[in-house]
Amino acid sequence: MSSNTIVSREQVAERLSVPTRILIRYESRGLVRVTKDGDVEGYLPAEIRRIWSIVTLQRDLGINLAGVEAVLKLRAHVEAIHAQLEQFAVKLREAIENDTDAGA
């Protein structure tokens, strides 16, 4: 499966053992994005992973959709902070290297 392969809504629903109406509900709430390519309407791999996360949060942990939305927002926020920290670490390393080179 290539990174741009669209998997139909019906296939995703079957693989995750959820009704297609649940996936449509996720779409309507803005939790996932459907992609359309010609006659095929479905999801890219990143969205399928997101759907799997949502289903897991609901099915295994009993979290309602409002809670799932909060968890996903928090997860995105933590990922953004992590990316900022990585950028800061790179800049700090560069500054230390430049300072060390200047002192030599």
C-alpha positions as CSV (number, residue, x, y, z in Angstrom):
1,M,0.0,0.0,0.0
2,S,1.5,3.3,-1.1
3,S,1.4,6.4,1.2
4,N,-1.3,7.9,-1.1
5,T,-3.6,4.9,-1.3
6,I,-7.2,5.7,-0.4
7,V,-9.0,3.0,1.4
8,S,-12.8,3.2,1.1
9,R,-15.0,4.1,4.0
10,E,-16.6,0.7,3.8
11,Q,-13.3,-1.2,3.9
12,V,-12.1,0.9,6.9
13,A,-15.5,0.3,8.7
14,E,-15.2,-3.5,8.1
15,R,-11.5,-3.6,9.2
16,L,-12.2,-1.7,12.4
17,S,-15.6,-3.4,13.0
18,V,-17.6,-0.2,13.1
19,P,-20.6,0.9,11.2
20,T,-20.0,3.3,8.3
21,R,-22.3,5.8,10.0
22,I,-19.9,6.1,12.9
23,L,-17.1,7.1,10.4
24,I,-19.5,9.6,8.9
25,R,-20.2,11.0,12.4
26,Y,-16.4,11.4,12.9
27,E,-16.2,13.3,9.6
28,S,-19.1,15.6,10.5
29,R,-17.5,16.5,13.8
30,G,-14.3,17.3,12.0
31,L,-12.4,14.5,13.7
32,V,-11.2,12.9,10.4
33,R,-11.0,14.0,6.8
34,V,-12.4,12.0,3.9
35,T,-10.5,12.1,0.6
36,K,-12.1,11.7,-2.8
37,D,-10.2,10.4,-5.8
38,G,-12.6,9.8,-8.8
39,D,-15.3,7.5,-7.6
40,V,-13.4,6.4,-4.6
41,E,-14.2,8.2,-1.3
42,G,-12.2,7.1,1.7
43,Y,-9.2,7.7,3.9
44,L,-5.5,8.1,3.5
45,P,-3.3,6.0,5.9
46,A,-2.8,8.9,8.4
47,E,-6.5,9.3,8.7
48,I,-7.0,5.5,9.2
49,R,-4.5,5.6,12.1
50,R,-6.5,8.6,13.5
51,I,-9.7,6.7,13.2
52,W,-8.1,3.7,14.9
53,S,-7.1,5.9,17.8
54,I,-10.7,7.3,18.0
55,V,-12.2,3.9,18.0
56,T,-9.7,2.6,20.6
57,L,-10.4,5.6,22.9
58,Q,-14.1,5.0,22.7
59,R,-14.2,1.2,22.6
60,D,-11.4,0.3,25.0
61,L,-11.5,3.3,27.3
62,G,-15.1,4.2,27.2
63,I,-14.4,7.9,26.3
64,N,-17.3,9.8,24.7
65,L,-16.7,11.9,21.5
66,A,-16.3,15.1,23.4
67,G,-13.6,13.5,25.5
68,V,-12.0,12.0,22.3
69,E,-11.9,15.5,20.8
70,A,-10.2,16.8,23.9
71,V,-7.7,14.0,23.9
72,L,-6.9,14.6,20.2
73,K,-6.4,18.3,20.7
74,L,-4.2,17.7,23.7
75,R,-2.2,15.1,21.7
76,A,-1.7,17.7,18.9
77,H,-0.7,20.3,21.4
78,V,1.9,18.0,22.9
79,E,3.2,17.1,19.5
80,A,3.6,20.8,18.6
81,I,5.5,21.5,21.9
82,H,7.7,18.5,21.2
83,A,8.5,19.9,17.7
84,Q,9.3,23.3,19.2
85,L,11.6,21.7,21.8
86,E,13.4,19.8,19.0
87,Q,13.9,23.0,17.1
88,F,15.2,24.7,20.2
89,A,17.6,21.8,20.9
90,V,19.0,22.1,17.4
91,K,19.5,25.9,17.7
92,L,21.1,25.4,21.1
93,R,23.5,22.8,19.7
94,E,24.4,25.1,16.9
95,A,25.1,28.0,19.2
96,I,27.3,25.8,21.5
97,E,29.2,24.5,18.4
98,N,29.7,28.1,17.1
99,D,30.8,29.3,20.5
100,T,33.2,26.4,20.8
101,D,34.6,27.0,17.3
102,A,35.0,30.7,18.0
103,G,36.9,30.0,21.2
104,A,39.4,27.6,19.5
